[in-house]
Each structure stands twice: as structure tokens, then as C-alpha cells.
Amino acid sequence: MRTQLKKDEKLLIIIRHHWMTLILPAVAWLIVTILLFIFLKDHIQIALVIALVTALYPLYLFLEWKYNIWAVTNMRVIDESGFFSRYSKESPLDKINNVEYDQSLWGRMFGYGDVEIQTAAEMGDTTYKMIHYPKLLKDTITHAQEEYKNEQIKNQAQQLANAIKQSMPVSSQNNISVSAEIEKLFDLMQKGAITQEEYIMQKNKLLGN
């Protein structure tokens, strides 16, 4: 993957087109090569040269397949393609409205299908054909979105708590801290982790008794 990850960004999965997209060009090249050696059996060197030259096309398709990827991170979906020329597009997880996949009977048997990603961008829906493991791609994006939303909510709650704490007098902050510790001790007593005597002793220490 050519795209550099951001700070705290983690790569979750990389998906490519299904390997079946390479079969037809490879089979066509193989048939052409066999016919060359049949009809040019008296000119093996010429047949060999033509076979090597025509092999450049399936090789080019393989390189295009290798560098045509969809990468999912904990922040975005990255679409990269091109070996000689390069193309890159990314969709932040919070801008993706919906992800769907579609598999035919053959697709389910061989593990390929189409994936449609609906975003809030101007381009709208984008459909990717003959994707390897389409359900895995869809599920990874959905799970990453849920984790991203939870992390955003957690960060917002932490920022709000910090802002409230900073705006309060020091004495009130200390009272809240002591109250929170007492609640933790009470939970431990309820769970049987500490005895009632230990709870009372630790509570009195926190209260300064």
C-alpha cells in the first residue's frame, strides 16, 4: 500500500479483485503460445520471441491486479490502483452511509462478488466488481465504523469531563475523587473481592477518619 498511515491509524485489511479476473488473459496467452509452436514448428525461435512479447500483456494485468487494492483502517477506506499510472481515493469512516455486497451462486462458490459503498460525498454510490471476499470487506468496514463511533464518543466524554473538572473548585474536585474511590471500594465489596471490614477501613482512610 502506497498511502502512508496517519498517527494512531491501524491497517485492518487489504482486499483485491478476485484471482479469476486473471484467468482469461492467462488462458488466452497459453492458447496463443501453443498455436504458435504448432504453426511455427519450423521457426521455434520466432515462436518463442512472439510468445515472450505477448506474455507482457498478462504480466501487465497481474501488476495492475496486485496494485489495485481496497484497504480498510480504523479511520478510512482507501482505494488505490495503477502500476504505471496511479490513482488513490479515500473515504473517511464517518462519511460512509451504507455498505452492501452482492454475490451470485458462482460468486458464493468461488468467493467473489460486488461491493457498493454509499458515501456522503458528491460522487455518491461506488460499486466495485469482482471483489475477493466481498462479505469480509463489508463486515470489516461496518465493524470499523462502530469502533470509530465508540472511540469518538469516548473522546468527547473524556473532553467534557476534563472541561467540567477544570471549571470546578479544587475542593469540589477532591470530593468527587474521594466519592468515586468509595464507589469503587463498595463495588469490590459487593463482588466479594474485599470484606466489609476492609471496606470500612479503606473508606475511613479516604475520609480522613
LINKA-V676060 format. One line per field, one symbol per residue. psi: psi as a letter, one per 40 degrees, with the letter a starting at -180 (. if undefined). burial: + if it has 16 or more other ideal C-beta (glycine too) atoms within 10 Angstrom, else -. Layout:
psi = ???
burial = ???
This chain:
psi = hdhhiihehhhdihiiiiedeeddddddddddddddddefdegdddddddddddedddddddddddegihhhaedihhhiihddiihhiihideehdihiihhadddddefiaihhhhieiddbihhhifhhgdddddddddddddddddddddddddddddddddeiidddddddddddddddddddddeediidddddddddddef.
burial = --+--------++-++++--+---+---+---+--+----------+--++------+--+--++-+++++++++++++++---------+-+--+--+-+-+---+---+++++-+++--------+-+++++-+++-++--++--+------------------------------------+---+----+----+--++------
